[in-house]
């Protein structure tokens, strides 16, 4: 829920390693053919859930899920807080757009009665310093006429009733109600990994009927499919908008599409914000953000090349490509250019000659200029394909190295024992954590191998399988 649900628009802290042999330089997945697909169930009539943020930012399994462990009917809803590195992903759902202060939230469902409170049933596993959260907001003609925040505490292994009375009776009939729930204490900047809240049979008290689109028994669900660009950090919004897979390509099957989005700040002001993809990420300390990450790069002189299409919302907008060159983790030079409107794919070269040899580079594309923030700039649309450095002797996409269809891993998620089978001989296995640190490595000699990660903490890890020097598979494994 943006600032209230700690959905920071920071890029995830996930360092995927790439091999670098000889003089070969790497722009990983530069033809944008390699994507990870996530499929989720979401409760009907609720515009936003935590699943996209958890998928893109925390790189974890869905934390707003349908469960058959219901109080009544077939299903209930289960919310769980997930932490990955410095990133917090609350389990949540709501039927509004949660940008900014709750009194500025837009959306909700039609409702014209005056309830006196809200009731329902819950299970929970919430540590003493955390709490589940339930939020109700009533509006009339666009004006908020009632806001209540209720807390649920402790561990309840069986369904327990709750019945909260609103702090102030509604003075007039509303026309809209917003409802939200979260697995942690969203307003006091606190969350504990694993905090769980399960809800069912929620209804308003003191009224003759419920909102037609409330779905408080959680019997109605839809399916949501998301695509995450492998080996790149992507920054759009918490619901997966802004960075998309597109079949409008220069070559191959896919390109990447990056769009300016509308966003709302804590004061309720709506503005246009560029989305971006990058091979680096930002780490913020005391309000100051530092660009980190990148991939190995050694050349003093080279040229970055790619194809792009750009449809700016206004002709004064421009997309951007930048390169940040690093030595010993310090950025010493920036290069790049603005990209003007182009209705068809246009070939671009960005030559450079540096004063010293780097050891890595961060490449970033933005869908617009950050100075162009008025709402008229929303919708600027950049497509990029076939990105590489001219020094590269082969295409840049991971499909040149990896064919995931040859490899299976099970169980995944698992408790720490993972079995790999491959149609290509495996000679070694490497596993890294979310910070890019190697936690496991072993040699192999066959089509199957079992690895033991039971000594590692729960979380998401990256595995890499090789046949001699060639990467044959790379993907995510989850220890539960």
KAURGI-V673751 format. One record per residue. N is the residue number from 1. RES is the residue in three letters. SS is DSSP state (hx for helix, st for strand, lp for the rest). OMEGA is omega as a letter, one per 20 degrees, with the letter a starting at -180 (none if undefined). BURIAL is b if it has 16 or more other C-alpha atoms within 10 Angstrom, else e. Layout:
{{N & RES & SS & OMEGA & BURIAL} {N & RES & SS & OMEGA & BURIAL}}
This chain:
{{1 & UNK & lp & a & b} {2 & UNK & hx & a & b} {3 & UNK & hx & a & b} {4 & UNK & hx & r & b} {5 & UNK & hx & r & b} {6 & UNK & lp & r & b} {7 & UNK & lp & a & b} {8 & UNK & lp & r & b} {9 & UNK & lp & r & b} {10 & UNK & lp & r & b} {11 & UNK & lp & a & b} {12 & UNK & lp & r & b} {13 & UNK & lp & a & b} {14 & UNK & lp & a & b} {15 & UNK & lp & r & b} {16 & UNK & lp & a & b} {17 & UNK & lp & r & b} {18 & UNK & lp & r & e} {19 & UNK & lp & r & e} {20 & UNK & lp & a & e} {21 & UNK & lp & r & e} {22 & UNK & lp & a & e} {23 & UNK & lp & a & e} {24 & UNK & lp & r & b} {25 & UNK & lp & a & b} {26 & UNK & lp & r & b} {27 & UNK & lp & a & b} {28 & UNK & lp & r & b} {29 & UNK & lp & a & b} {30 & UNK & lp & r & b} {31 & UNK & lp & r & b} {32 & UNK & lp & r & b} {33 & UNK & lp & a & b} {34 & UNK & lp & a & b} {35 & UNK & st & r & b} {36 & UNK & st & a & e} {37 & UNK & st & r & e} {38 & UNK & st & r & b} {39 & UNK & st & a & e} {40 & UNK & st & r & b} {41 & UNK & st & r & b} {42 & UNK & st & a & b} {43 & UNK & st & a & b} {44 & UNK & lp & r & b} {45 & UNK & lp & r & b} {46 & UNK & lp & a & b} {47 & UNK & lp & a & b} {48 & UNK & st & r & b} {49 & UNK & st & a & b} {50 & UNK & lp & a & b} {51 & UNK & hx & r & b} {52 & UNK & hx & r & b} {53 & UNK & hx & r & b} {54 & UNK & hx & r & b} {55 & UNK & hx & a & b} {56 & UNK & hx & a & b} {57 & UNK & hx & a & b} {58 & UNK & hx & r & b} {59 & UNK & lp & a & b} {60 & UNK & lp & r & b} {61 & UNK & lp & a & b} {62 & UNK & lp & r & b} {63 & UNK & lp & r & b} {64 & UNK & st & a & b} {65 & UNK & st & r & b} {66 & UNK & st & r & b} {67 & UNK & st & r & e} {68 & UNK & lp & r & e} {69 & UNK & lp & a & e} {70 & UNK & lp & r & b} {71 & UNK & lp & a & b} {72 & UNK & lp & a & e} {73 & UNK & lp & a & e} {74 & UNK & lp & a & e} {75 & UNK & lp & r & b} {76 & UNK & st & r & b} {77 & UNK & st & a & b} {78 & UNK & st & a & b} {79 & UNK & st & a & b} {80 & UNK & st & r & b} {81 & UNK & lp & a & b} {82 & UNK & st & r & b} {83 & UNK & st & r & b} {84 & UNK & st & a & b} {85 & UNK & lp & r & e} {86 & UNK & lp & a & e} {87 & UNK & st & r & b} {88 & UNK & st & r & b} {89 & UNK & st & r & b} {90 & UNK & lp & r & b} {91 & UNK & lp & a & b} {92 & UNK & st & r & b} {93 & UNK & st & r & b} {94 & UNK & st & a & b} {95 & UNK & lp & a & b} {96 & UNK & st & r & b} {97 & UNK & st & a & b} {98 & UNK & lp & r & b} {99 & UNK & lp & r & b} {100 & UNK & lp & r & b} {101 & UNK & lp & a & b} {102 & UNK & hx & r & b} {103 & UNK & hx & r & b} {104 & UNK & hx & a & b} {105 & UNK & lp & r & b} {106 & UNK & st & r & e} {107 & UNK & st & a & b} {108 & UNK & lp & r & b} {109 & UNK & st & a & b} {110 & UNK & st & r & b} {111 & UNK & lp & a & b} {112 & UNK & lp & r & b} {113 & UNK & lp & a & b} {114 & UNK & lp & r & b} {115 & UNK & lp & r & b} {116 & UNK & lp & a & b} {117 & UNK & st & r & b} {118 & UNK & st & a & b} {119 & UNK & st & r & b} {120 & UNK & st & a & b} {121 & UNK & st & a & b} {122 & UNK & st & r & b} {123 & UNK & st & a & b} {124 & UNK & st & r & b} {125 & UNK & st & a & b} {126 & UNK & lp & r & b} {127 & UNK & lp & a & b} {128 & UNK & lp & a & e} {129 & UNK & lp & r & e} {130 & UNK & lp & r & b} {131 & UNK & lp & r & b} {132 & UNK & st & a & b} {133 & UNK & st & r & b} {134 & UNK & st & a & b} {135 & UNK & st & r & b} {136 & UNK & st & r & b} {137 & UNK & st & r & b} {138 & UNK & st & a & b} {139 & UNK & st & r & b} {140 & UNK & st & a & b} {141 & UNK & lp & r & e} {142 & UNK & lp & a & e} {143 & UNK & st & r & e} {144 & UNK & st & r & b} {145 & UNK & st & r & b} {146 & UNK & st & r & b} {147 & UNK & st & r & b} {148 & UNK & st & r & e} {149 & UNK & st & a & e} {150 & UNK & st & a & e} {151 & UNK & st & r & b} {152 & UNK & st & a & b} {153 & UNK & lp & r & b} {154 & UNK & lp & a & b} {155 & UNK & st & r & e} {156 & UNK & st & a & e} {157 & UNK & st & r & e} {158 & UNK & st & a & e} {159 & UNK & st & a & b} {160 & UNK & st & a & e} {161 & UNK & st & r & e} {162 & UNK & st & a & e} {163 & UNK & st & a & e} {164 & UNK & st & r & b} {165 & UNK & st & r & b} {166 & UNK & lp & a & b} {167 & UNK & lp & r & e} {168 & UNK & lp & r & e} {169 & UNK & lp & r & e} {170 & UNK & lp & a & b} {171 & UNK & lp & a & e} {172 & UNK & lp & r & e} {173 & UNK & lp & r & e} {174 & UNK & lp & r & b} {175 & UNK & lp & a & b} {176 & UNK & st & r & b} {177 & UNK & st & r & b} {178 & UNK & st & r & b} {179 & UNK & st & r & b} {180 & UNK & st & r & b} {181 & UNK & st & a & b} {182 & UNK & st & a & b} {183 & UNK & lp & a & b} {184 & UNK & lp & a & b} {185 & UNK & lp & a & b} {186 & UNK & lp & a & b} {187 & UNK & lp & r & e} {188 & UNK & lp & r & e} {189 & UNK & lp & a & e} {190 & UNK & lp & r & e} {191 & UNK & lp & r & b} {192 & UNK & lp & a & b} {193 & UNK & lp & r & b} {194 & UNK & lp & r & b} {195 & UNK & lp & a & b} {196 & UNK & st & r & b} {197 & UNK & st & r & b} {198 & UNK & st & a & b} {199 & UNK & st & r & b} {200 & UNK & st & r & b} {201 & UNK & st & r & b} {202 & UNK & st & r & b} {203 & UNK & st & r & b} {204 & UNK & st & a & b} {205 & UNK & st & r & b} {206 & UNK & lp & a & e} {207 & UNK & lp & a & e} {208 & UNK & lp & a & e} {209 & UNK & lp & a & e} {210 & UNK & lp & r & b} {211 & UNK & lp & a & b} {212 & UNK & lp & a & e} {213 & UNK & lp & a & e} {214 & UNK & lp & r & b} {215 & UNK & lp & a & b} {216 & UNK & lp & r & b} {217 & UNK & lp & r & b} {218 & UNK & lp & r & b} {219 & UNK & lp & a & b} {220 & UNK & lp & a & e} {221 & UNK & st & r & b} {222 & UNK & st & r & e} {223 & UNK & st & r & e} {224 & UNK & st & r & e} {225 & UNK & st & a & e} {226 & UNK & st & r & b} {227 & UNK & st & r & b} {228 & UNK & st & a & b} {229 & UNK & st & a & b} {230 & UNK & lp & r & b} {231 & UNK & lp & r & b} {232 & UNK & lp & r & b} {233 & UNK & st & a & b} {234 & UNK & st & a & b} {235 & UNK & st & r & b} {236 & UNK & lp & r & b} {237 & UNK & lp & a & b} {238 & UNK & lp & a & b} {239 & UNK & lp & r & b} {240 & UNK & lp & r & b} {241 & UNK & lp & r & b} {242 & UNK & lp & r & b} {243 & UNK & st & a & b} {244 & UNK & st & r & b} {245 & UNK & st & r & b} {246 & UNK & st & r & e} {247 & UNK & lp & r & e} {248 & UNK & lp & a & b} {249 & UNK & lp & r & b} {250 & UNK & lp & r & b} {251 & UNK & lp & r & e} {252 & UNK & lp & a & e} {253 & UNK & lp & a & e} {254 & UNK & lp & r & b} {255 & UNK & st & r & b} {256 & UNK & st & r & b} {257 & UNK & st & a & b} {258 & UNK & st & a & b} {259 & UNK & st & r & b} {260 & UNK & lp & a & b} {261 & UNK & st & r & b} {262 & UNK & st & r & b} {263 & UNK & st & a & b} {264 & UNK & st & r & b} {265 & UNK & lp & a & e} {266 & UNK & lp & r & b} {267 & UNK & lp & r & e} {268 & UNK & lp & r & b} {269 & UNK & lp & r & e} {270 & UNK & st & a & b} {271 & UNK & st & r & b} {272 & UNK & st & a & b} {273 & UNK & st & r & b} {274 & UNK & lp & r & b} {275 & UNK & lp & a & b} {276 & UNK & st & r & b} {277 & UNK & st & a & b} {278 & UNK & st & r & b} {279 & UNK & lp & r & b} {280 & UNK & st & a & b} {281 & UNK & st & a & b} {282 & UNK & st & r & b} {283 & UNK & st & a & b} {284 & UNK & st & r & e} {285 & UNK & st & r & e} {286 & UNK & lp & r & e} {287 & UNK & lp & r & e} {288 & UNK & st & a & e} {289 & UNK & st & a & e} {290 & UNK & st & r & e} {291 & UNK & st & a & e} {292 & UNK & st & r & b} {293 & UNK & st & a & b} {294 & UNK & lp & a & b} {295 & UNK & st & a & b} {296 & UNK & st & r & b} {297 & UNK & lp & a & b} {298 & UNK & lp & a & b} {299 & UNK & lp & r & b} {300 & UNK & lp & a & e} {301 & UNK & st & a & e} {302 & UNK & st & r & b} {303 & UNK & st & r & e} {304 & UNK & st & a & b} {305 & UNK & st & r & b} {306 & UNK & st & r & b} {307 & UNK & st & r & b} {308 & UNK & st & r & b} {309 & UNK & st & a & b} {310 & UNK & st & r & b} {311 & UNK & st & r & b} {312 & UNK & lp & r & b} {313 & UNK & lp & r & b} {314 & UNK & lp & a & e} {315 & UNK & lp & r & e} {316 & UNK & lp & r & e} {317 & UNK & lp & r & b} {318 & UNK & lp & r & b} {319 & UNK & st & a & b} {320 & UNK & st & r & b} {321 & UNK & st & r & b} {322 & UNK & st & r & b} {323 & UNK & st & r & b} {324 & UNK & st & a & b} {325 & UNK & st & a & b} {326 & UNK & st & r & b} {327 & UNK & st & a & b} {328 & UNK & lp & r & e} {329 & UNK & lp & a & e} {330 & UNK & st & r & e} {331 & UNK & st & a & b} {332 & UNK & st & a & e} {333 & UNK & st & r & e} {334 & UNK & st & r & e} {335 & UNK & st & r & e} {336 & UNK & st & r & b} {337 & UNK & st & r & e} {338 & UNK & st & a & e} {339 & UNK & st & a & b} {340 & UNK & lp & a & b} {341 & UNK & lp & r & b} {342 & UNK & st & a & e} {343 & UNK & st & r & e} {344 & UNK & st & a & e} {345 & UNK & st & a & b} {346 & UNK & st & r & e} {347 & UNK & st & a & e} {348 & UNK & st & r & e} {349 & UNK & st & r & e} {350 & UNK & st & a & b} {351 & UNK & st & r & e} {352 & UNK & st & r & e} {353 & UNK & st & a & e} {354 & UNK & lp & r & e} {355 & UNK & lp & r & e} {356 & UNK & lp & a & e} {357 & UNK & lp & r & e} {358 & UNK & lp & r & b} {359 & UNK & lp & r & b} {360 & UNK & st & r & b} {361 & UNK & st & r & b} {362 & UNK & st & r & b} {363 & UNK & st & a & b} {364 & UNK & st & r & b} {365 & UNK & st & r & b} {366 & UNK & st & a & b} {367 & UNK & lp & r & b} {368 & UNK & lp & r & b} {369 & UNK & lp & a & b} {370 & UNK & lp & r & b} {371 & UNK & lp & r & e} {372 & UNK & lp & a & b} {373 & UNK & lp & r & b} {374 & UNK & lp & a & e} {375 & UNK & hx & a & b} {376 & UNK & hx & r & e} {377 & UNK & hx & r & b} {378 & UNK & lp & r & b} {379 & UNK & lp & r & b} {380 & UNK & lp & a & b} {381 & UNK & st & a & b} {382 & UNK & st & r & b} {383 & UNK & st & a & b} {384 & UNK & st & r & b} {385 & UNK & st & r & b} {386 & UNK & st & r & b} {387 & UNK & st & r & b} {388 & UNK & st & r & b} {389 & UNK & st & a & b} {390 & UNK & lp & r & b} {391 & UNK & lp & a & e} {392 & UNK & lp & a & e} {393 & UNK & lp & a & e} {394 & UNK & lp & r & e} {395 & UNK & lp & a & b} {396 & UNK & lp & a & b} {397 & UNK & lp & r & b} {398 & UNK & hx & a & b} {399 & UNK & hx & r & b} {400 & UNK & hx & a & e} {401 & UNK & lp & a & b} {402 & UNK & lp & r & b} {403 & UNK & lp & a & b} {404 & UNK & hx & a & e} {405 & UNK & hx & r & e} {406 & UNK & hx & a & e} {407 & UNK & st & r & b} {408 & UNK & st & r & e} {409 & UNK & st & a & b} {410 & UNK & st & i & e} {411 & UNK & lp & a & e} {412 & UNK & lp & j & b} {413 & UNK & lp & r & b} {414 & UNK & st & a & e} {415 & UNK & lp & r & b} {416 & UNK & lp & r & b} {417 & UNK & st & a & e} {418 & UNK & st & r & b} {419 & UNK & st & r & e} {420 & UNK & st & r & b} {421 & UNK & st & a & b} {422 & UNK & st & r & b} {423 & UNK & st & r & e} {424 & UNK & st & a & b} {425 & UNK & st & r & b} {426 & UNK & st & r & b} {427 & UNK & st & r & b} {428 & UNK & st & a & b} {429 & UNK & st & r & b} {430 & UNK & st & r & b} {431 & UNK & st & r & b} {432 & UNK & st & r & b} {433 & UNK & lp & a & b} {434 & UNK & lp & r & b} {435 & UNK & lp & a & e} {436 & UNK & lp & a & b} {437 & UNK & lp & r & e} {438 & UNK & st & r & e} {439 & UNK & st & a & e} {440 & UNK & st & r & e} {441 & UNK & st & r & e} {442 & UNK & st & r & e} {443 & UNK & st & a & e} {444 & UNK & st & r & b} {445 & UNK & st & a & e} {446 & UNK & st & a & e} {447 & UNK & st & a & e} {448 & UNK & st & r & b} {449 & UNK & st & r & b} {450 & UNK & st & r & e} {451 & UNK & st & a & b} {452 & UNK & st & r & e} {453 & UNK & lp & a & b} {454 & UNK & lp & r & e} {455 & UNK & lp & a & e} {456 & UNK & lp & r & e} {457 & UNK & lp & r & e} {458 & UNK & lp & r & e} {459 & UNK & st & a & b} {460 & UNK & st & a & b} {461 & UNK & st & r & b} {462 & UNK & st & r & b} {463 & UNK & st & r & b} {464 & UNK & st & r & b} {465 & UNK & st & r & b} {466 & UNK & st & r & b} {467 & UNK & st & a & b} {468 & UNK & lp & a & e} {469 & UNK & lp & a & e} {470 & UNK & st & r & e} {471 & UNK & st & r & b} {472 & UNK & st & r & b} {473 & UNK & st & r & b} {474 & UNK & st & a & b} {475 & UNK & st & a & b} {476 & UNK & st & r & b} {477 & UNK & st & a & b} {478 & UNK & st & r & b} {479 & UNK & st & a & b} {480 & UNK & lp & none & e}}
